[in-house]
Amino acid sequence: MKLWVIVPTAGSGQRMKSDVPKPFLKLAGVPVIVRTLRAFESCPAVAGVVVVGQEDILEDFRAAISAEGLRKVRAVVPGGATRTQSVRNGLKALPGDVDLVMVHDGVRPLVTARMIEDGARIAEESGAAVAAVPVKPTLKVVDPRSELITETLDRTLVWEIQTPQVFRRELLDRAYGGDENATDDAALVEKLGVPVKIYMGDPRNIKITTPEDLVIAEALLRSSGIERLATNG
């Protein structure tokens, strides 16, 4: 089945407190978005990539993609006011013969080929698959009015959702056919009544949201061979 990837990057990035847009922050000397796209470029399972970015910096994306020689990036399109609108714009840019659509945050640069390939395989079998990792902390449910604990969650039943998230094309088209907004694609698919299967992600597959995340990602790159993993899975 032909797999294409939508990479949304159009978030405001207010928590980063930087004049440089998050996708272009340097991670060990390389822009975050370039590190993310390298993983898809080198993965044989991926046929093409659509990057969704802020409209005022689309030329910056195109310049970085050209300079890196990322041939699988076939389109760079403007995002919307929300993540949902941005992914919807990405869907419109896909060719008609795409079977599987993977959505991956542009600022998760430590994604590996293993995660990409596992997601594609499981989505081909089940229709919908999302990367996730088990949570480690003890989680409590708190009443927002009284600030009293109302429940302690069973950690074995709670997972932290990541990207990639992968779906059959027709399923994701249906999920994005309405006006709903969601923080991830799986939530919209779940609203259709379609079961979504999780598969093992990676604790190192962090999203660059704050300055601290950038420091952590650089430490992971230097200490665990993640650059090799991004190429070899």
C-alpha positions as CSV (number, residue, x, y, z in Angstrom):
1,M,0.0,0.0,0.0
2,K,1.3,3.5,-0.9
3,L,2.2,5.5,2.2
4,W,2.4,9.3,2.3
5,V,3.3,11.4,5.3
6,I,1.7,14.7,6.4
7,V,4.1,16.7,8.6
8,P,2.2,19.6,10.4
9,T,4.5,22.3,11.7
10,A,2.2,25.4,11.9
11,G,1.9,25.7,15.7
12,S,2.5,29.1,17.3
13,G,5.4,28.0,19.5
14,Q,4.7,30.5,22.2
15,R,6.1,28.2,24.9
16,M,9.5,28.1,23.2
17,K,10.0,31.9,23.8
18,S,12.2,32.2,20.7
19,D,12.3,34.6,17.8
20,V,13.2,31.6,15.6
21,P,10.2,29.4,14.6
22,K,10.4,26.0,16.3
23,P,11.0,24.0,13.1
24,F,14.1,26.0,12.4
25,L,15.6,25.9,15.8
26,K,19.0,24.1,15.6
27,L,19.3,20.7,17.2
28,A,23.0,19.8,17.3
29,G,23.6,22.2,14.5
30,V,20.7,21.0,12.2
31,P,17.2,22.5,12.0
32,V,14.6,20.5,13.8
33,I,12.4,20.1,10.7
34,V,15.3,18.8,8.7
35,R,16.1,16.1,11.3
36,T,12.4,15.1,11.2
37,L,12.2,14.9,7.5
38,R,15.5,13.0,7.2
39,A,13.8,10.0,8.9
40,F,11.1,9.8,6.3
41,E,13.5,10.5,3.4
42,S,15.6,7.5,4.3
43,C,12.7,5.1,5.0
44,P,11.8,2.9,2.0
45,A,8.2,2.5,3.2
46,V,7.5,6.2,2.6
47,A,6.5,7.3,-0.9
48,G,6.0,11.0,-0.4
49,V,5.8,13.8,2.2
50,V,3.7,16.9,2.5
51,V,4.9,19.6,4.9
52,V,2.4,22.0,6.4
53,G,3.8,25.3,7.7
54,Q,3.0,28.8,8.6
55,E,2.2,30.8,5.5
56,D,4.7,33.5,6.1
57,I,7.7,31.1,6.3
58,L,6.8,28.6,3.5
59,E,9.8,29.8,1.4
60,D,12.1,29.1,4.4
61,F,10.8,25.5,4.4
62,R,11.3,25.1,0.7
63,A,14.8,26.5,0.9
64,A,15.7,24.1,3.8
65,I,14.2,21.1,2.0
66,S,16.1,22.0,-1.3
67,A,19.4,22.5,0.5
68,E,19.1,19.1,2.2
69,G,18.1,17.4,-1.0
70,L,14.9,15.9,0.4
71,R,13.3,14.5,-2.7
72,K,10.4,12.8,-1.0
73,V,8.9,16.1,0.1
74,R,6.5,16.8,-2.8
75,A,4.5,19.7,-1.4
76,V,4.8,22.5,1.1
77,V,1.4,24.0,1.9
78,P,0.1,26.6,4.4
79,G,-1.4,25.6,7.7
80,G,-4.6,26.7,9.4
81,A,-5.5,28.3,12.7
82,T,-5.6,24.9,14.4
83,R,-3.8,21.6,14.0
84,T,-7.0,20.0,12.6
85,Q,-7.2,22.7,9.9
86,S,-3.5,22.2,9.1
87,V,-3.8,18.4,8.7
88,R,-7.0,19.0,6.5
89,N,-4.9,21.2,4.2
90,G,-2.3,18.5,4.1
91,L,-4.9,15.9,3.1
92,K,-6.0,18.1,0.2
93,A,-2.4,18.1,-1.2
94,L,-2.2,14.3,-1.3
95,P,-2.3,12.4,-4.7
96,G,-5.3,10.3,-5.4
97,D,-3.6,7.0,-5.3
98,V,-2.4,7.2,-1.7
99,D,-3.6,4.2,0.5
100,L,-2.1,5.0,3.9
101,V,-1.6,8.4,5.5
102,M,0.8,9.0,8.3
103,V,0.7,12.2,10.4
104,H,3.8,13.1,12.3
105,D,4.5,16.3,14.3
106,G,7.3,18.3,12.5
107,V,8.9,19.0,15.9
108,R,9.3,15.3,16.9
109,P,12.8,15.0,15.3
110,L,13.8,11.7,17.0
111,V,11.3,9.5,15.2
112,T,13.0,6.3,13.8
113,A,12.5,4.1,10.8
114,R,11.2,1.3,13.1
115,M,8.4,3.5,14.3
116,I,7.5,4.5,10.8
117,E,7.5,1.0,9.5
118,D,5.6,-0.5,12.4
119,G,2.9,2.1,12.1
120,A,2.4,1.5,8.4
121,R,2.3,-2.3,8.9
122,I,-0.2,-2.1,11.7
123,A,-2.4,0.5,10.0
124,E,-2.5,-1.6,6.9
125,E,-3.8,-4.5,9.0
126,S,-6.2,-2.7,11.3
127,G,-7.0,0.6,9.6
128,A,-5.7,2.9,12.3
129,A,-2.5,2.8,14.4
130,V,-0.9,5.3,16.8
131,A,2.5,5.3,18.5
132,A,2.3,5.3,22.3
133,V,4.4,4.6,25.4
134,P,3.2,3.4,28.8
135,V,3.1,6.2,31.4
136,K,5.5,6.0,34.4
137,P,4.2,8.5,37.0
138,T,1.3,7.8,39.3
139,L,-1.7,9.7,37.8
140,K,-4.6,11.2,39.8
141,V,-7.9,12.6,38.7
142,V,-8.6,15.9,40.6
143,D,-11.9,17.8,41.0
144,P,-11.0,21.3,39.5
145,R,-13.3,23.1,41.9
146,S,-12.2,21.5,45.2
147,E,-8.7,20.5,44.1
148,L,-9.3,17.2,45.8
149,I,-8.3,13.8,44.4
150,T,-11.2,11.8,43.2
151,E,-9.5,8.8,41.6
152,T,-6.1,7.2,41.2
153,L,-5.7,5.7,37.7
154,D,-4.4,2.3,37.0
155,R,-1.1,3.0,35.2
156,T,-1.3,-0.2,33.2
157,L,-4.4,1.2,31.4
158,V,-2.9,4.6,30.5
159,W,-0.6,5.3,27.6
160,E,1.0,8.6,26.4
161,I,0.1,9.1,22.8
162,Q,2.8,10.2,20.3
163,T,3.1,10.5,16.6
164,P,3.4,8.9,14.0
165,Q,-0.3,8.2,13.7
166,V,-1.3,6.2,10.6
167,F,-4.6,5.6,8.9
168,R,-6.1,4.2,5.8
169,R,-6.8,7.2,3.5
170,E,-10.5,6.9,3.3
171,L,-10.8,6.6,7.0
172,L,-8.8,9.8,7.7
173,D,-10.7,11.7,4.9
174,R,-14.0,10.8,6.7
175,A,-12.6,11.8,10.1
176,Y,-11.6,15.2,8.8
177,G,-14.8,15.7,6.9
178,G,-16.5,17.6,9.7
179,D,-15.8,20.8,11.7
180,E,-14.5,19.2,14.8
181,N,-11.1,20.2,16.3
182,A,-8.8,17.8,18.1
183,T,-5.3,17.7,19.4
184,D,-4.6,14.5,17.6
185,D,-5.9,12.6,14.6
186,A,-6.9,9.5,16.5
187,A,-9.5,11.4,18.5
188,L,-11.3,12.3,15.3
189,V,-11.2,8.7,14.1
190,E,-12.4,7.5,17.5
191,K,-15.5,9.8,17.0
192,L,-16.4,7.8,14.0
193,G,-16.7,4.7,16.2
194,V,-13.6,3.1,14.6
195,P,-11.2,1.3,16.9
196,V,-7.6,2.6,17.0
197,K,-4.7,0.3,17.7
198,I,-1.7,1.5,19.6
199,Y,1.8,0.3,19.0
200,M,5.0,0.8,20.9
201,G,6.6,4.2,20.4
202,D,9.8,5.4,22.1
203,P,10.3,7.6,25.2
204,R,13.0,9.4,23.2
205,N,10.5,10.5,20.6
206,I,9.8,13.7,22.3
207,K,8.0,16.8,21.0
208,I,10.1,20.0,21.0
209,T,7.7,22.4,22.9
210,T,9.9,24.3,25.4
211,P,13.6,25.3,25.6
212,E,14.2,22.4,28.0
213,D,12.9,19.9,25.4
214,L,15.6,21.1,23.0
215,V,18.3,20.5,25.6
216,I,16.9,17.0,26.3
217,A,16.7,16.1,22.6
218,E,20.3,17.2,22.1
219,A,21.4,15.0,25.0
220,L,19.6,12.1,23.5
221,L,21.2,12.6,20.2
222,R,24.7,12.6,21.7
223,S,24.3,9.8,24.2
224,S,22.1,7.1,22.5
225,G,23.0,7.0,18.8
226,I,19.6,8.2,17.8
227,E,20.9,9.6,14.5
228,R,21.9,6.1,13.6
229,L,18.5,4.8,14.7
230,A,16.7,7.3,12.6
231,T,18.4,5.8,9.5
232,N,18.5,2.1,10.4
233,G,15.5,1.7,12.6
